[in-house]
Amino acid sequence: MGIFVFLPLVLPLTAWPIARLAERRLHPRTATVLLTRTSTIMALCSTVCLALLMVVGTAQLPGNPLPDGWSDPEVRESVPRHEIAGKAAIPALLAVIGACGRALLHHYRVRWRAHGALKGLPRTQVAVLPDTRPYAYALPGGARDRVVVSTAMLECLPSRERRALFAHERSHLAARHHRHLLLVELAACANPFLLPLRTAVTYTVERWADEEAAQAIGSRRTVARAIGRAALVSRGTPVPALPALAAPGPLPRRVAALLAPAPAARSWPPAFTTVGLALWTAATGALLSAMFSANSAFTLALLLHAATPL
């Protein structure tokens, strides 16, 4: 294991440059998928390493239920500064499990409440709620996917902008954006160094839906007006907030992007560009995280097997 067991905990720092550049230089769909996969891999690797460190730290505690051989000096020496790192990993891993558990509980609790609020309404793809507060959001639920909109929001938008709004929300449901948002939320809970990637994905899923809506109705300017008007009239209106229901994202940047030409749908940027180098750096960091965590797990498994009496 050696010092390599600690590297997956800090390698997410290599993804910070691409987290910022992907928002501006990559197609929103490409940026969302790449950032989600990168953050998920890095979060899993750092959690595995925390678990490995916790095994070593737990074996040192008096009265632990683990086999006596697991506290063998050779096992402890496989981790540098095992006296501190091994024991510190115990509360750290418990904090990760608790944070991820709270995020999942909040996610499904709000979805359950949102679906409960629609009971009694016709099972249509669009649920219109009589409300004086303007809001609209995509509510995932498998076969129960629905776009929820208030009457106040519909009254604020002309016909063509309503179509843009519905196309935007349907894009969230069709592309399962809530899954990307939930994954990066859990990744950020597992490793705080991944917070910039979560912020970036929150923006890129909105841009992705904007581009899909513009393609569906054939007018980027109409979508820009629709999201601008909807954001202005719904300012301060409380709506369900969780990774399942996409956040609005930075509005001025979204409008500016829609008023510009459509982004190129290139899946991987040229290597010798700023965004290309940043992307290769993040990919290398994710690959090294996977290699180091797998190597550490294999090494510790061999040590524990050798130290465990038959």
Beta strands, then each sheet from edge to edge (+ up, - down):
strand 1: 126-129
strand 2: 136-139
strand 3: 146-150
sheet 1: 1+ 3+ 2-
end
